Amino acid sequence: MNKEHFKYLFDIYFDAIRNYLYFRSGDSELATDIAQECFMKVWEKRASFKDPPCKALLYKMANDLFISRYRKNVVAQNYIANEKQYDETESPEDILQYKELSRKYELALTQLSEKQRVVFLMSRDEGFKYSEIAERLNLSVKAVEKRMKNALQFLRNALKNETILNQPIKFR
């Protein structure tokens, strides 16, 4: 599909798809966003189309994107509702315990070797997979697994056993 054909599809179907989404959602901004996302996907996948997308395919894509967005919104709203419920049941003692555990965790992180800390934070904080970490750090996946295993083992022991945390900080 070339640029002219895409422009033709966009000009003909964009308003119709946006209206369809507006009738489903009742939100004109959401409808516009999803319609734009639908056409972005068509443009990104233009090389994989044997035949140019037809009207039915565009509506199907728009509907799938709408449902996906709706499901994500439901999950987010449930999370927020549960978070509020949890906040209301927290006692001052729970908050104090959480702060103490958080302090221990931060202190234990500083005592990890730099190699272990980097792998641990890339995995847990940034959400990288072991293969992605290995690629970025020019390591084997096994090396990443070993560093992660050692880091988790150290942190587990450090959080259970306060004597480790009372030792002076070692810079490795």
Stockholm file with secondary structure:
# STOCKHOLM 1.0

chainA/1-172         MNKEHFKYLFDIYFDAIRNYLYFRSGDSELATDIAQECFMKVWEKRASFKDPPCKALLYKMANDLFISRYRKNVVAQNYIANEKQYDETESPEDILQYKELSRKYELALTQLSEKQRVVFLMSRDEGFKYSEIAERLNLSVKAVEKRMKNALQFLRNALKNETILNQPIKFR
#=GR chainA/1-172 SS CCHHHHHHHHHHHHHHHHHHHHHHHSCHHHHHHHHHHHHHHHHHTGGGCSSCCCHHHHHHHHHHHHHHHHHHHHHHHHHHHHHHHHHHHCCHHHHHHHHHHHHHHHHHHHHSCHHHHHHHHHHHTSCCCHHHHHHHHTCCHHHHHHHHHHHHHHHHHHHHCHHHHHSCCCCC
#=GC SS_cons         CCHHHHHHHHHHHHHHHHHHHHHHHSCHHHHHHHHHHHHHHHHHTGGGCSSCCCHHHHHHHHHHHHHHHHHHHHHHHHHHHHHHHHHHHCCHHHHHHHHHHHHHHHHHHHHSCHHHHHHHHHHHTSCCCHHHHHHHHTCCHHHHHHHHHHHHHHHHHHHHCHHHHHSCCCCC
//
